[in-house]
Amino acid sequence: QAGVAAAQQRGGSVVLAAQADAARLDPAATGDVPSMMVQSVMFEGLVGWDREQKLVPQLAESWTFSDGGKVIIWKLRRGVKFHDGEEFDAHAAKVNFDRWLDKESGLVTVSQFASIDKVEVLDKFTLKMTLKEVNGAILQTLAGRRGMFNSPKALARWGKDINLHPTGTGPFEFVEWIPKDRIVVKAFPGYWGEKPWLDRITFKPVPEPASRVAMLEAGDADMAAPIPIQDVERLRANPKLQVLAVDSLDNLHFAINM
């Protein structure tokens, strides 16, 4: 990644040159990194990862295991609003889980959360999750991008078109998506957590790596990711730019057709 070197100050907007356009804006139907990058600023799940990739509470304040690890009781965060003004509570969480686990939905979450047997509402801010079997990876799985919540009101209104109307609880809310040109999000004033530093982010798909670098050097983009390894040293020598090397959960692989 690279970004303009400047003193931190609130407000303003940035243009991020990305390797590709998002394929989908519904986390439950997503499998590609460019989509998840955009979704990550609009959506949240029960748990997430911090900058050191440690598991941290997000829309759940706490959780406890019982029955040998097969039952999880979630205490949900209060005072959280979706971007359409709907309240996040145990009912909203269950609506999403029921959708994710519906075998007729065709969503990738059906297999992703296959170890979950059922989810029940105990009270307005308490959720009971029962697993089919003990799953040591369940918290990490729920921290993944597919475990992020859409507004039940938006799901009911848009149905399968929710992909074009993402409505999460994150620090930024959806503005527009012009395919192959840009996706724009803006700061959500009702966000429950620390308010975002930026007012607006524009994600621009730029598939050609050299073009991403050129936009960065010309000032047509404030950030670009990923940066070709052969350009890193030259960019580091540019006093107007910063090159950031960060740990990632992503992995590169060859899929062998068996």
Kinemage of the C-alpha trace (Angstrom):
@kinemage 1
@onewidth
@group {chain A} dominant
@subgroup {mainchain}
@vectorlist {calphas} color= white
{ca gln a 1} P 0.000 0.000 0.000
{ca ala a 2} L 1.034 3.585 -0.442
{ca gly a 3} L -0.510 6.777 0.837
{ca val a 4} L 0.086 10.512 0.945
{ca ala a 5} L 2.328 11.449 3.867
{ca ala a 6} L 0.544 14.082 5.937
{ca ala a 7} L -0.166 14.947 9.539
{ca gln a 8} L -3.287 13.234 10.785
{ca gln a 9} L -6.323 15.478 10.746
{ca arg a 10} L -10.037 14.814 10.635
{ca gly a 11} L -12.104 15.395 7.545
{ca gly a 12} L -11.465 15.264 3.833
{ca ser a 13} L -11.689 12.438 1.336
{ca val a 14} L -9.343 9.978 -0.329
{ca val a 15} L -9.269 8.119 -3.623
{ca leu a 16} L -8.019 4.553 -3.381
{ca ala a 17} L -6.856 2.845 -6.574
{ca ala a 18} L -7.706 -0.843 -6.138
{ca gln a 19} L -6.755 -3.892 -8.188
{ca ala a 20} L -10.348 -4.608 -9.264
{ca asp a 21} L -13.951 -3.529 -8.893
{ca ala a 22} L -16.020 -5.186 -6.198
{ca ala a 23} L -18.017 -8.178 -7.392
{ca arg a 24} L -20.660 -7.898 -4.674
{ca leu a 25} L -21.556 -5.621 -1.784
{ca asp a 26} L -23.426 -8.304 0.192
{ca pro a 27} L -20.881 -9.889 2.580
{ca ala a 28} L -22.813 -13.165 2.746
{ca ala a 29} L -22.397 -13.690 -1.003
{ca thr a 30} L -18.770 -12.619 -1.296
{ca gly a 31} L -15.575 -14.522 -1.985
{ca asp a 32} L -13.189 -11.953 -3.478
{ca val a 33} L -10.737 -9.582 -1.800
{ca pro a 34} L -11.721 -6.347 -3.641
{ca ser a 35} L -15.343 -6.782 -2.496
{ca met a 36} L -14.298 -7.511 1.080
{ca met a 37} L -12.041 -4.434 1.163
{ca val a 38} L -15.001 -2.161 0.394
{ca gln a 39} L -17.380 -4.045 2.690
{ca ser a 40} L -14.956 -3.848 5.615
{ca val a 41} L -15.651 -0.129 6.122
{ca met a 42} L -19.454 -0.519 5.930
{ca phe a 43} L -20.147 -3.702 7.894
{ca glu a 44} L -19.401 -5.331 11.242
{ca gly a 45} L -19.871 -8.736 12.847
{ca leu a 46} L -20.101 -10.097 16.376
{ca val a 47} L -16.320 -10.214 16.632
{ca gly a 48} L -13.458 -8.851 14.549
{ca trp a 49} L -9.692 -8.478 14.408
{ca asp a 50} L -7.562 -5.573 15.613
{ca arg a 51} L -4.460 -4.244 13.842
{ca glu a 52} L -2.390 -7.066 15.348
{ca gln a 53} L -4.977 -9.566 14.043
{ca lys a 54} L -6.083 -10.473 17.548
{ca leu a 55} L -9.735 -11.369 18.110
{ca val a 56} L -11.701 -8.491 19.656
{ca pro a 57} L -15.375 -7.791 20.488
{ca gln a 58} L -17.290 -5.873 17.874
{ca leu a 59} L -21.109 -5.981 17.918
{ca ala a 60} L -20.899 -8.514 20.756
{ca glu a 61} L -19.557 -7.124 24.009
{ca ser a 62} L -18.834 -10.579 25.449
{ca trp a 63} L -19.501 -14.293 24.983
{ca thr a 64} L -19.398 -17.433 27.106
{ca phe a 65} L -19.124 -21.104 26.161
{ca ser a 66} L -21.045 -23.943 27.828
{ca asp a 67} L -22.024 -27.563 27.175
{ca gly a 68} L -18.432 -28.460 26.414
{ca gly a 69} L -18.145 -25.663 23.862
{ca lys a 70} L -21.317 -26.473 21.903
{ca val a 71} L -23.331 -23.500 23.217
{ca ile a 72} L -22.281 -19.843 23.004
{ca ile a 73} L -24.177 -17.070 24.798
{ca trp a 74} L -23.583 -13.699 23.188
{ca lys a 75} L -24.137 -10.409 25.029
{ca leu a 76} L -24.720 -7.809 22.332
{ca arg a 77} L -23.646 -4.195 22.248
{ca arg a 78} L -26.362 -1.642 22.957
{ca gly a 79} L -26.850 1.656 21.158
{ca val a 80} L -25.852 0.379 17.695
{ca lys a 81} L -27.744 1.615 14.638
{ca phe a 82} L -27.757 0.382 11.065
{ca his a 83} L -27.255 3.000 8.374
{ca asp a 84} L -31.025 3.110 7.760
{ca gly a 85} L -31.706 3.932 11.419
{ca glu a 86} L -32.793 0.422 12.460
{ca glu a 87} L -31.528 -0.806 15.829
{ca phe a 88} L -29.081 -3.680 16.024
{ca asp a 89} L -30.253 -6.242 18.581
{ca ala a 90} L -30.635 -10.010 19.017
{ca his a 91} L -33.590 -10.126 16.631
{ca ala a 92} L -31.581 -8.373 13.908
{ca ala a 93} L -28.719 -10.801 14.444
{ca lys a 94} L -31.046 -13.812 14.213
{ca val a 95} L -32.601 -12.539 10.966
{ca asn a 96} L -29.126 -12.507 9.459
{ca phe a 97} L -28.128 -15.918 10.815
{ca asp a 98} L -31.369 -17.484 9.575
{ca arg a 99} L -30.616 -16.085 6.124
{ca trp a 100} L -27.000 -17.259 6.229
{ca leu a 101} L -28.000 -20.806 7.230
{ca asp a 102} L -30.901 -21.155 4.774
{ca lys a 103} L -29.885 -23.948 2.387
{ca glu a 104} L -32.162 -22.490 -0.292
{ca ser a 105} L -30.368 -19.136 -0.219
{ca gly a 106} L -27.387 -20.239 -2.290
{ca leu a 107} L -25.110 -18.135 -0.085
{ca val a 108} L -21.530 -19.139 0.702
{ca thr a 109} L -22.401 -18.812 4.386
{ca val a 110} L -24.327 -22.111 4.250
{ca ser a 111} L -21.023 -23.992 4.168
{ca gln a 112} L -19.022 -21.327 6.028
{ca phe a 113} L -21.256 -21.650 9.117
{ca ala a 114} L -22.182 -25.327 8.658
{ca ser a 115} L -21.261 -26.145 12.267
{ca ile a 116} L -24.022 -23.843 13.609
{ca asp a 117} L -27.206 -25.772 14.381
{ca lys a 118} L -29.452 -22.883 15.435
{ca val a 119} L -29.511 -19.365 16.827
{ca glu a 120} L -32.116 -18.255 19.381
{ca val a 121} L -33.086 -14.909 20.929
{ca leu a 122} L -32.996 -15.062 24.746
{ca asp a 123} L -33.753 -11.378 25.235
{ca lys a 124} L -33.299 -8.121 23.330
{ca phe a 125} L -29.527 -8.148 23.676
{ca thr a 126} L -28.745 -11.813 24.351
{ca leu a 127} L -28.281 -14.440 21.652
{ca lys a 128} L -27.880 -18.202 22.101
{ca met a 129} L -25.917 -20.108 19.474
{ca thr a 130} L -25.961 -23.918 19.459
{ca leu a 131} L -23.345 -25.803 17.455
{ca lys a 132} L -23.761 -29.249 15.902
{ca glu a 133} L -20.322 -30.124 17.200
{ca val a 134} L -17.478 -28.392 18.976
{ca asn a 135} L -15.686 -26.054 16.571
{ca gly a 136} L -12.441 -24.507 17.789
{ca ala a 137} L -12.382 -22.108 14.847
{ca ile a 138} L -15.911 -20.732 15.228
{ca leu a 139} L -14.864 -17.326 16.616
{ca gln a 140} L -12.303 -16.825 13.855
{ca thr a 141} L -14.913 -17.878 11.296
{ca leu a 142} L -17.409 -15.366 12.671
{ca ala a 143} L -14.748 -12.643 12.539
{ca gly a 144} L -14.461 -13.199 8.792
{ca arg a 145} L -16.085 -10.893 6.290
{ca arg a 146} L -19.081 -13.171 5.692
{ca gly a 147} L -20.239 -12.856 9.302
{ca met a 148} L -21.198 -9.183 8.983
{ca phe a 149} L -24.747 -7.931 9.463
{ca asn a 150} L -27.160 -6.242 7.071
{ca ser a 151} L -30.186 -4.321 8.317
{ca pro a 152} L -33.266 -6.626 8.544
{ca lys a 153} L -35.356 -3.737 7.208
{ca ala a 154} L -33.104 -3.449 4.162
{ca leu a 155} L -33.103 -7.231 3.647
{ca ala a 156} L -36.914 -7.264 3.704
{ca arg a 157} L -37.162 -4.297 1.357
{ca trp a 158} L -34.551 -5.251 -1.226
{ca gly a 159} L -34.464 -9.049 -1.077
{ca lys a 160} L -31.924 -10.405 -3.560
{ca asp a 161} L -31.140 -6.825 -4.600
{ca ile a 162} L -29.518 -6.194 -1.194
{ca asn a 163} L -26.243 -6.529 -3.086
{ca leu a 164} L -26.919 -3.064 -4.529
{ca his a 165} L -28.144 -1.587 -1.229
{ca pro a 166} L -25.592 -2.538 1.477
{ca thr a 167} L -26.844 -1.393 4.882
{ca gly a 168} L -24.473 -2.229 7.729
{ca thr a 169} L -23.455 -0.724 11.067
{ca gly a 170} L -19.882 0.266 10.145
{ca pro a 171} L -18.184 3.673 10.293
{ca phe a 172} L -18.941 4.390 6.614
{ca glu a 173} L -22.239 4.148 4.725
{ca phe a 174} L -22.890 3.436 1.065
{ca val a 175} L -23.308 6.350 -1.384
{ca glu a 176} L -23.053 4.938 -4.913
{ca trp a 177} L -21.606 2.167 -7.062
{ca ile a 178} L -20.881 2.870 -10.719
{ca pro a 179} L -19.535 -0.499 -11.953
{ca lys a 180} L -15.977 -0.432 -13.305
{ca asp a 181} L -15.664 3.249 -12.372
{ca arg a 182} L -16.070 3.833 -8.630
{ca ile a 183} L -17.660 2.924 -5.311
{ca val a 184} L -18.182 5.811 -2.900
{ca val a 185} L -18.823 5.656 0.848
{ca lys a 186} L -19.214 8.463 3.383
{ca ala a 187} L -18.790 8.720 7.142
{ca phe a 188} L -21.853 7.500 9.064
{ca pro a 189} L -22.735 10.173 11.668
{ca gly a 190} L -24.584 7.674 13.868
{ca tyr a 191} L -21.660 5.257 14.240
{ca trp a 192} L -21.451 3.760 17.751
{ca gly a 193} L -17.645 3.615 17.928
{ca glu a 194} L -14.799 6.006 17.296
{ca lys a 195} L -15.793 8.338 14.485
{ca pro a 196} L -13.839 7.837 11.249
{ca trp a 197} L -11.089 10.315 10.372
{ca leu a 198} L -12.260 10.663 6.775
{ca asp a 199} L -15.488 12.111 5.420
{ca arg a 200} L -15.479 10.075 2.203
{ca ile a 201} L -13.627 7.246 0.447
{ca thr a 202} L -13.741 6.584 -3.289
{ca phe a 203} L -12.626 3.116 -4.396
{ca lys a 204} L -11.522 3.174 -8.050
{ca pro a 205} L -10.843 -0.107 -9.877
{ca val a 206} L -7.505 0.095 -11.701
{ca pro a 207} L -6.573 -3.443 -12.849
{ca glu a 208} L -3.251 -2.470 -14.462
{ca pro a 209} L -0.560 -2.266 -11.704
{ca ala a 210} L 1.516 0.337 -13.576
{ca ser a 211} L -1.550 2.562 -13.903
{ca arg a 212} L -2.177 2.386 -10.133
{ca val a 213} L 1.384 3.529 -9.489
{ca ala a 214} L 1.144 6.285 -12.101
{ca met a 215} L -2.070 7.615 -10.538
{ca leu a 216} L -0.360 7.680 -7.168
{ca glu a 217} L 2.699 9.538 -8.432
{ca ala a 218} L 0.537 12.032 -10.365
{ca gly a 219} L -1.692 12.721 -7.383
{ca asp a 220} L -4.783 11.285 -9.075
{ca ala a 221} L -5.023 8.712 -6.264
{ca asp a 222} L -4.195 9.182 -2.591
{ca met a 223} L -3.701 5.484 -1.936
{ca ala a 224} L -3.087 2.401 -4.060
{ca ala a 225} L -3.106 -1.288 -3.242
{ca pro a 226} L -1.484 -3.584 -4.005
{ca ile a 227} L 1.790 -2.050 -5.195
{ca pro a 228} L 4.042 -4.069 -7.570
{ca ile a 229} L 7.151 -5.195 -5.710
{ca gln a 230} L 9.422 -3.787 -8.428
{ca asp a 231} L 8.110 -0.261 -7.758
{ca val a 232} L 8.465 -0.258 -3.988
{ca glu a 233} L 12.009 1.118 -3.700
{ca arg a 234} L 11.334 3.953 -6.166
{ca leu a 235} L 8.166 4.928 -4.306
{ca arg a 236} L 9.987 4.843 -0.977
{ca ala a 237} L 12.428 7.405 -2.374
{ca asn a 238} L 9.562 9.799 -3.173
{ca pro a 239} L 9.256 12.267 -0.255
{ca lys a 240} L 5.586 12.869 -1.077
{ca leu a 241} L 4.647 9.226 -0.540
{ca gln a 242} L 4.672 6.562 2.146
{ca val a 243} L 4.975 2.863 1.441
{ca leu a 244} L 3.326 0.755 4.129
{ca ala a 245} L 4.142 -2.938 4.536
{ca val a 246} L 1.569 -4.621 6.759
{ca asp a 247} L 0.800 -8.183 7.789
{ca ser a 248} L -2.134 -9.744 5.981
{ca leu a 249} L -4.527 -12.654 6.422
{ca asp a 250} L -4.611 -13.064 2.646
{ca asn a 251} L -2.769 -15.909 0.970
{ca leu a 252} L -1.727 -16.675 -2.580
{ca his a 253} L -2.245 -20.197 -3.863
{ca phe a 254} L -2.552 -22.424 -6.883
{ca ala a 255} L -5.825 -24.370 -7.065
{ca ile a 256} L -5.299 -27.788 -8.621
{ca asn a 257} L -8.250 -29.303 -10.472
{ca met a 258} L -8.435 -32.903 -9.218
